[in-house]
């Protein structure tokens, strides 16, 4: 469901309320107590709980989980925040949106910016970790896409528009607050991907943004034949796998003993 700060978050395939946090490097697993409410469809994020940690070697330390879910009938999005240190779920404030469009984005990847998590669930759900507050605002387009970070650490969004155009937006703010989405860039994927992806008529709706490497300028695109990694700065494209029916959760981890000591308080 999510990867961040050297950890990967999984939900049980038969009982989605059963969550597990895994360190893929060490193989260490930790099962998380079920959420206070049974959730059929939700999104969740994992992140390090250590204050002042730069996350270069914080495997094994305490972590937090954020879970958000939308009740389509009541028009309400709710959430909970879990601490591995206290082993307690804290309820987040709910946000009401009776007229919002709803999409079932189970396991929609999140983006962490400062002290806020952002989820793509119908609209964009903002979860303020410090105040336990939820809010919602519109996506730039009412179709599939992925949240990302863009220049200067701003919130961004990526989606394929008009069949082959990989389009990037950024969420702009002004002196008095949010302004809205601004289009940043359009990349014609037909000039980057292999010609085999465009050989049949079925390719027309095959291009989908399937993953984003958080904090980088790397996007993953699912096509008719396979999946590809697109480097936005250089324009280079690299095949990832021959399967096109996948979601991609990029995982990054480091191990630096000095950083581990700083995160866990094991020295000066």
Secondary structure, DSSP 8 states (H G I E B T S, - for coil): -EEETTEEEEE-SS-TT-EEEE-TTT--EEEE---SS--SS-EEEEEE--TT--SSS-TTS-EEEEEEEEETTTTEEEEEEEETTTTEEEE---EE-TT------TT--EEEETTEEEEESSSEEEEETTTTEEEEE--SSSS--EEEEEGGGEEEEEEEETTTEEEEEEEEEETTEEEEEEEEEEEEGGGTS-GGGGSSGGGGGT-EEEEEETTTTEEEEE-SS-EEEEETTT--EEEEES--S-----------HHHHHHHHT---
